[in-house]
Each structure stands twice: as C-alpha cells, then as structure tokens.
Amino acid sequence: DAGVTQSPTHLIKTRGQQVTLRCSPKSGHDTVSWYQQALGQGPQFIFQYYEEEERQRGNFPDRFSGHQFPNYSSELNVNALLLGDSALYLCASSWRRGNEQFFGPGTRLTVL
Amino acid sequence: AQSVSQHNHHVILSEAASLELGCNYSYGGTVNLFWYVQYPGQHLQLLLKYFSGDPLVKGIKGFEAEFIKSKFSFNLRKPSVQWSDTAEYFCAVIVLYGGSQGNLIFGKGTKLSVKP
C-alpha cells in the first residue's frame, strides 16, 4: 500500500524565483492538504484540494497556489520566493476531506 | 483565532520513566483532537485521535491521551518510556463548525529525548 509521496526531497532556490512541489496521495485517498513547517514550529495549513478545487485556505498570500489533477495528485506553487519561505513543505492526504490525514516525508525548500 | 499550546519544548527522561505531555487548545466548541509523532528522519505519523465517546483514547506503542473538555486539554501519557520513543510530538486540533470542519491546527511540538 503506497503511502503519500512527495518530490523533490530537497530544493534550493534564490529569492524571486518560482518553485513547484509535487505530491501523490496515499492509495484510495482523494483529498490533499499542504502544510508549511518552519524550523522549530509545528506545521501550518496552507490549503486543501478536493475534487480538483481549493476547498480551504490558511493565512498564506496569493504567491502560494496549487492544483489538483484528475488522478488526485497535487502541486504546490510558490512565486516570488522570499527568504522566509525556507521551510519543510508537507503534503497530507485523506479520503473525502476526512479528518484523519496521512503525511508524506516533505520537501525541504531552502531559499538563498 | 484558534490555537494549540504545548507546554514543554524539550523533555528529557530516562528509560522506564513515565511521560505526560501537555496540550491545550483555545476553541470552546466541538473539536477533533490528534497526537502526531515524528521520529528522527521519518515523516509525521498519527499516534492517536479523539473524535467522540470515551475521553480516554489509546494509540499505538502504548500511548494514551485523555480529553478533558472543561480544561480544553488533551494530554499525552505513557507509563514507561523507551529509548525508541525519542521523537518530536505534535498535538493538533480540527474545529468543527456545524456541518463543516476547519483545518488541522498544530502546536509547536515537544521534543522528547529518552536516555538509555
């Protein structure tokens, strides 16, 4: 049973660049949520996708956008990167926007 | 805004000691509560959850948590820790608004170090 997978594992970008992170949900899941985990902090909710639409959004600027594909996989895009965007980005999946979410290993983004 | 507070940033215990990690949340309505664990080099894993019913919930690896609604608390406990319990522990809450639900709100985490 494949769990949640994310790519890439690590990424280094410079300020002002754009980045795309990818997530494949656990087998049987149709909902994907994205979180940002800064060093020493708990994960913070960015947004959730279900049926290819953004269903909920946390307190993140419009520079953060996403997409969900018909196969339920998802992308997180961040434009105009800032130093403060350096963090671990986590993807979590669930079934029908259920409360029990399964997390992937994360993508470590470093912005120089 | 809703928030989750974890009282201890770093806890150091010897093997066989008892563990209690505090967690308080700020919302007075209906909530679902979770404890997640992150072992070194691994991803977040669900340790246990509370949705409704018996306020004492049991999770994996001998962990349990008690939901005390009057205290807005959901403390994690284990009678006897092992070196393999060394990890970071996160308390999280989902607020339920009528027929809909909010998103997972995490605490800042508690790092547990168990000395062999």
Chai-1 contact restraints between the chains, C-beta under 6 A:
chainA,res_idxA,chainB,res_idxB,connection_type,confidence,min_distance_angstrom,max_distance_angstrom,comment,restraint_id
A,Q41,B,K108,contact,1.0,0.0,6.0,A-B,restraint_1
A,G42,B,F90,contact,1.0,0.0,6.0,A-B,restraint_2
A,G42,B,F106,contact,1.0,0.0,6.0,A-B,restraint_3
A,G42,B,G107,contact,1.0,0.0,6.0,A-B,restraint_4
A,G42,B,K108,contact,1.0,0.0,6.0,A-B,restraint_5
A,G42,B,G109,contact,1.0,0.0,6.0,A-B,restraint_6
A,P43,B,F106,contact,1.0,0.0,6.0,A-B,restraint_7
A,F45,B,N103,contact,1.0,0.0,6.0,A-B,restraint_8
A,Q56,B,N103,contact,1.0,0.0,6.0,A-B,restraint_9
A,N99,B,N32,contact,1.0,0.0,6.0,A-B,restraint_10
A,N99,B,I94,contact,1.0,0.0,6.0,A-B,restraint_11
A,F103,B,H43,contact,1.0,0.0,6.0,A-B,restraint_12
A,F103,B,L44,contact,1.0,0.0,6.0,A-B,restraint_13
A,P105,B,H43,contact,1.0,0.0,6.0,A-B,restraint_14
